[in-house]
Amino acid sequence: MNKICVIGSINMDLVVNVDEMPKKGQTLIGSNFKEVPGGKGANQAVAASRLGANVCMVGKVGSDGFGQNLLNQLKNNNVDTKYIQIEEGASGVALITVDKNAENAIVVSPGANFKLAQKDIDNCIDAIKESNVVVIQLETPIDTIKYALEKSKELDKFTILNPAPAVKLGDDIIKNVDLLTPNETELEILSGVSINNEDDILKAAQVMLEKGVKKLIVTLGSKGSLYIDKENKIFKKSYKVYAIDTTAAGDSYTGAIAVSLSQGKNVEDAIDFASRVGALCVTKEGAQTSLPTIEEVLNYKF
């Protein structure tokens, strides 16, 4: 069996470009407004599917106009949507501002995503049973995330938690995570260790390993990424490209890692592949619109 189950958020991203991020109380004139399907869970599912994986998704969309569009986008990217439910009310929405340096600021209104409950995991348990890798983020209720991780480990699945948006997590959640994929800010929040350099990253990672995480990959933006477990650490420099928009770069990376590990690749090859995918992602605008296909990754000359 070689299938990835993604449990998580499905949003419509409302994106606007600005020269500089607005200051408190400031109104700016933006440009290039667009609606782009997103949500960390959906992004990771589409990323994995475009990279050749067999992917199913567990989540919820609203009964509003965005809901059907979001479902159609997933279907058009060959993501199995039979475990996605339509909830009465609003779909999740993300308000994204992108500046001239390709940096972004994001505010998420969860909508239907926060109605994903433990009973929904039970109702979709076949999605987990049919997969060998389960990918989860933090844009659905924490109790549901905890339960989904417990069920995944009971079924002996490899679990990946992308801890974004970062919040403090209990040890009862952490102990069921095989691979944690935080960025530096998220690792700082999770571990309680102030991060200013690589030594601090290693200290913070050690805290998470002691809590029960088996492995970590810390994404470092333009600097690269760092793999850490109890015996090893592997640093991978990023591939240099001209960045247009960093939205979904972390999601593309996590999706790529899931694909590589589901295919039985070693960690070093998985990190290299994910680094290529993440680099290509930032060369395009938007969330799912920026996610590269496997052909693009294999053919691009870095």
N, C-alpha and C positions, 0 to 999 in steps of 0.2 A: 504494500500500500504506500502510495506516494501522494499524499494530499495534505493541504494546509487548511485549517479552520481559523478564520479570523472572527473574533468576538469583539464588537465595539461600535463605534460611533459612525453615523452617516449624516453629513451636513451639506447644506448648500452654502458655499462661500460667496460672500458679496465683497468684491475686491475693488479698491480704488488706489490709484497712484498719486503720490505727492512728492514734492522736492525734499521737504524735511518733515519729520514727525511733528504733529501739533503739540504745543505746550499746553499746560493746564489752562483752560478757559479760552483757548485760541481757536478761531475758525479759519480753515484754509480752503482754498479752491483746489480740488483734485481733478483728475482726468482718467480716461480709459476705464470707466466703471464696467464691471462684468459680473455675471453669475457663473460660478464654476463649481461643479460637484466636488465635494471634499469630505471632511471628517477623517480623523486619524485612522479609524478602523477601515473605512471604505478606501482611503488612499493606499493603505498597506495591502488590502485585498487586490485592488487593481494593479498595484506595483508587482505583486507576486504573479498575478495572472499574465500580465504583459511579458514577464520574464520566463514564461513557459510552464508555470505550475498549475496544477489542478486545485482550484480554490473554491471553498464555500464560505459564506458569511452568515453570522448570527447577529441580528440587530433589529432596530425599529425605525421606521419613517412615519411621518404624520400623514393625515388625510388631506392636507392642503395641496396646493399646486406644485410645491417642490417635491413632495413625496414620490409621485409617479415618475418624475424626471430623474430623481436619484436612483430609483429602481431600474429604469431603462438604461442609465449610464453603466450600472454594474453588469446588467445582462449583455450590453453591447461589448463589454470587456471580458466576456466569458466567465464571469463570476457566478457561481451557483447561488441563486437568491431564494430558494424554496424555504429557507429558515428565517427569512426576513419578514417581520410582521408589520402591518399597517395599523397604527394607533390613532384613535380619534384625537384631533388637535394638530398642533404645529410640528413640523419637522425641525430638526436641529439646524441652526444657522450660525455661521461664523462671519464676523465683520473684520475684514483684513485690510490694513493700510500698508502699502509698500513704498519705500522711499527710493531716491535716486541711486542709493548705494546697494540696492537689492535687499535691504533688511526689512523685516516686517514686524508689525504689532497686530495681535489677534485678540478679539473678544468673542467668546462662544456663548450662544444661548442654546442650551442642550435640547429643549423640546422633547420629542419622542424618545431620544436616547436615554433620558433619565427615567423612563418608564420600563426599561429592561429589568426584569425581576428574576429572582431565583427560579420561580416556576417556569419562566420562559427558557431558562437553561435546561431544566428537566424536559420540557416539551421538545427541545432541540438537541437532546443528548446524542442522537444518531450522528449529528454533525461532528461531534467530538470523536465518537466511536470510529467513524469512517476515516479519520485523519491521523497522521503521525506527528504533526506539529500543530500546536495551538498558539495563536498570537493574540495578545490582549493589550489594551491601553487603559488610560484612566479618564475617559470621557463618558463613562457610564457609572451607575451607582457602585460605591465601594463594596457594599455587601454582596452585590451580584458578581463583581470581579473576584472577590474572595471565594465565593461558591463555585464559580466557573473554574478557577485554578484548582480547588480541591477535587472537583469531579474529573478534571483532566489528569491529575496525578493518580487518582484512584484507577483510572483507565490506562495508566502507564504511558501517557503522552509527553512529548518534549514540549515544555512551556516557555514561551518568550513573552516577557512583560516590557513594553515600552512605557516608562513611567511619566507620561505627559498627559495633561498638565500636572506637574509634580506636586504631591502632597505627602506628608508623613504617612508611612505605611506600617501597620503592625507586623510583628514577627510571624503571626499566623498567616499572613499573606506572603511575606518574603520567603518563608520556608518552602513554598510550593513553586518557586520560580527557578527554572533551570538556567535561563539566560536573561539578564537585565540589560537594557540598552538605553541608558540615560545620556544626556549631554552633561556638561560640567555643572550647569546651574541646577539641573534636576538631581544630580548626584549629591550636591551640597545640601539640598533640602532633605533628601532621603537619609543621608548619613549624619547630618548635623556637624560635619567637618567643613570649616571655611577653606575654600579652594583658591589658591593663588599661583600654584606651580604644580609640576608633575609629582613631586613628593606628596603634596596634599591630596592629589587624585589617588595615589596608591594607598594613603592612609584611609581615605573615605571608602575606597573599594574594599579594603580589609574589614572595615566595619560591616559592610554589606555581606561579605563572605562569612563572617562570624555569625550573622543573623540567619544564614541558611541559603543565601543565593549561591548557586553552583559556579556561575561564570558571569562576567560582565564585559560588555563592549561599550566604552565611553566614547561618544562622538565629540570631536573637538573642532567642529566647523572647518574652516579653511586650513587648519593645522593637520587634520587627519583623524585617526581614531586609535584607541588603545584597548587591547584585549587583556583581561586579567582573570586568572583563576588561582587556586592555592599553590600551584607549582610554577606557573608561567606568566610572562607578560610579553605581548607582541605589539609593537608600534607600527602603524602604517601611515605614511604620509598621504595627504590628499592629492588627487590628480588636479593639475592646474587647468582651469577653463575660465572663460569670461562669464561671470555671473550676472544674470538678469533678475532673478527672483528666487529667494531661498525657500519659499513656501513648499512644503512637502518633501524637502530634502531628507529630513530625518525619517520620514515615513517610507520613502523609497529605499533608504539604507536598511531599515528594519525588514521591509518586504524582501529585499535581496538576500539578507542574511537567512531569513526563513527558507527561501528557495534553496539556497546552497546547502543548508544543513539537512533539509528534507531529502536532498539528493545524495547525502552521505559524504559531502566534501569536507576536507579538514578545515580547521578554523582559519589558518593563514590564507587559504584559497578563498574562503567565504568572505573574509575581510577585504581582500583585494577586489573581488567581484562587486561587493557592496560599495566600495569606494568609487569604482567606475560608474556604477548606477547613480550614486549620489551626486557625482560631478556632472553627469549629463543632465540630471534633473534641474539643476540651477541655471542651465543655459536656456530654459524656456519659462514662460509665465504660467502662473496658475498652480493649482494642486494636481488633480488627476490629468489635466491637459499637459503637464510637464513630465509625466512619468514615461521613461523610455521603454521601448520594446527590447526583447532579447537580441533581435537583429541589429538594432542601433548600437547596443552595447558591444556586441562582437565586432562590428564593422568600424567603430569609431577609432580614429588614430590619435591616441593620447601622446 
